[in-house]
Amino acid sequence: MEFDTDTRSVNVLLELGIPFVYAIDYNYQNRYIYIPRSNYHDIVRFAYPSNNTTLQTVVQSLSYPTGIAVDSANDHLYWIDSNKGQLSRCNLDGSNVTVLSTFISPLVIRLDVINRWMYIVDRNTGILKSRFDLSDRRTITNFTSTPVRCMDIDTEENRLYWINHDGDMKSAKNDGSDVKTIHSTNVRRDYNAIHVVGSNIYYANDNQLLMLSKTSGSTPTVLYNDTSSICSIFVFNQS
């Protein structure tokens, strides 16, 4: 689905059935959207913006791909296979597939391409940080009581944002310090989608798409109600 934050209009880009897409990323250079389809065991892409949204298979025969991230500087695609606990990488066209490492229960991956840092959510443990070659690897944030299924990076302010199963939206510096609670939904469930752009946080609360200011104490605004659960968000910067 494509949702215009200015006009509030909704456009169906693709009919995917029920593939369970837990991540979306975009390469502004080759102008492709990349998505892992967990139940279809593959990663696909399509041109955007474009009148032709034909799916191209990038990687197939995977177990259960969830997290995905594009390294546009090096033309690499990283992904998490949560069933196998693997982090893998390939070229943007799907060639040269390489398994890089294994984790306990990985789910999300985000890249700070400018500063060359990788962040991985191990949903029951915490957030891990490492260089792209997996050097200087360490856990910077521990999850003490509740799992986390979504996380994003604010590269402008060098902070991480995530939502735990208790409905607490938290933020920390990119070294794991200065942990703050930004907002609490007070509803226990799996929160699968969050994306931070500028001064706003976009996130999903089951079938609702909401927007919240990064300032603590702000009230969220419901942007859109879907008939199904929203499992991933990517905010496209048209400029």
N, C-alpha and C positions, 0 to 999 in steps of 0.2 A: 504494500500500500504506500502511496505517496500522499503526504499531508502537507498542505501549504500553510505555514504558520501565520502568514499575513492575511490570506483570504479565508482560511479555515476550510478550503475545498479539499475533497478526497478523490484520489484517482487510483484505480487498480492497475498496477504495472504488470503483474504476473499472477496467474493462478497456479499455486504450487501444491494444492492438495493439503496433506497434513505431514509435512516433512520435518517439523520441529527445528526451526531455525533460531538458534540462540545467539547469533552474532552476525553483524554486517560490517564490512569495511569497504573503503573506496580508494581508488588510485586516481588522483586528479591529473596525473600525467597521461596514462593510457585510457582514462575515462571509462573504467569498468567498475561495477559493483561486484564484490565477491561475497558469497554466502556458503556456509557449510550446512548441508542437509543431513541431519543426524540419522533419521530413519531411512534415508536413501543411501547413506554411507558414502557420500561424495561431497566434493566442493565444486560449485559451479560459478559462472560469472555471466554478466550481460552488460552491454554498452548502455551508458547513461550519461547525459540525456541523449535519447535516440528514439526514433520511431520504430526501430527494430529491437525488440527485447528477447530475441532468440537466445536460449540458454546454451552456453558452451561448457562442457565438462572439463575441469582443470585437473582434479585428482579423483580417482575412484577406488573402489574396493577397500574403503576405510572401515573402521569398527563403529565409532560413534563420535564424529567430529562435532565439537561445540564452539570453542573460542577460535577466533581468526584475527590476523593482523597483517597489514600490508606495510612492507618496508620499501617505500617508493624510491629511496635514495640508492638502493642496491638491487632493485627489481626482484625482491624476494617476498614470498608469502609464508607466514608462520601460522601453524594451527595446533590446537589441542585435541587429542583423541582421548576423551575422558574414560572410555572403557579400558583402554590399555594404559592410561596414565602417561601418555607420551606427548612430547613436544617435537614437532617435525617442521621441516622447511623445504620449500621448492622454489624454482623460478616462477615468475608470474604466469608463464604459459603452462605450468605443470611439470616441467622437466626437472631432472636432477633432484628427486625426492630423497631427503636425508632425515633420519631419526636423530635428534640432537640429545635428548635426555628423557628421563622418566621421573615422575613425581607420585605422591600418594593418591591424591584425589583432585587433579587439576581440572579447571573448568573454563577460566577466562584468561585471555592474554591481551595486553595493551603495550604499545611501543611508543617511546619517546624518541622519535626518529632524529630530532635535532641534537639531543644530548647523548643519543645512543645507549638508552637504558631500556630494558625489558622488564615488565611487571606481570606476574602470573598469580592468579587467585587459586590457591589450594583450598577448596571450599570449606573444609572442616578444620583447617590449620591456621592459615593466615595468608598474607601477601608476600611473595618472594620477589626480589629485585636482583638483576644481574646485567652484565654487559651482553651484547649480542652474541659474543663468542662463549657465553656462559661463565666467564671469569667474574671474580668479585661477587659471587652468588651468596645471598643471605636473605633471611626472613626479617622483614622490617615491621610487620604488624601481625600480632597474634589474635586469632578469634577465640575468645575464652569460653563461649557458651553456645553460640548459635551459628549455623552455616551461612555462607555468603555466596550468591550466584551471579552477582553483577558488580562491575567496577569500571571507572573511567579515570582518565588523567586530565587535569587542567594544566596544560603546558604553559599558559600565560602566568599563572601564579604558583606553578610547581607544587600542586596538591593532588591528592587522590581522593576520589569519592566512591562510596559503596553503600549498599543497603543490606542489612542482615535479615534473618528470618523473623525477627521480632518486629520488623518495620522501622528500625532505627537507621536513618540516613546519616552516615558519618563521613568525616573528612580528616585528612592528616597531611602533613608535609610529605614530600616524596622520599624522605628518609625515614618515615614512620613516626616522627615526633609530632607533638601538638595535635593530638586526636581530639576532635570536637563532634558533638552531635548537632547536625544541622536541622533535622526535622524528624518527627516520629509519627508514623501513621497509626500506631497502636493496634495494628492488625497483624497477626502472625500468619505468614504465607511465604511462598517462594517469590522473591522479587528478581526478575530475570533481565531487566533492561534499564540502563542509565547512560546518559550522554551529556557531557558538560560542554557548553559553547558560550563564550563571552561571559556575561554575568548571570546566565541562566543554567539551570539543571533540568533536563528533560528525563522523565522516568515513567515506568509503567507500573500501575497498580492493578494487576489482573487484566481486565479488558479496557482500562482507562489509560489514556496518554495525558500526562500532567506536566506542567512547567512550574518551576520554583526558583526564586532568586537565591543566589548563593549566600545571602545575608541570613544569619541565624534569626529565627523567629518569623520568617516570611510565611505567608499563606499560599499554598499551591493553587494553581488554576487548572481546571480540567479543560483540556484542549479538544479531546475527541473520545467518544465511546464506541468501542468495537463490539461485535457480537462474539468474538473469540478472544482468548488471552493474547496479550502482546508480549512476545518473548524476546524481541530485540529492537533496537532503535539506532539509526544513524542520522545525524543532522547534517544535511548537505548545504555547504556554503556556496551559493550560486555565483558570488562575486569572485 
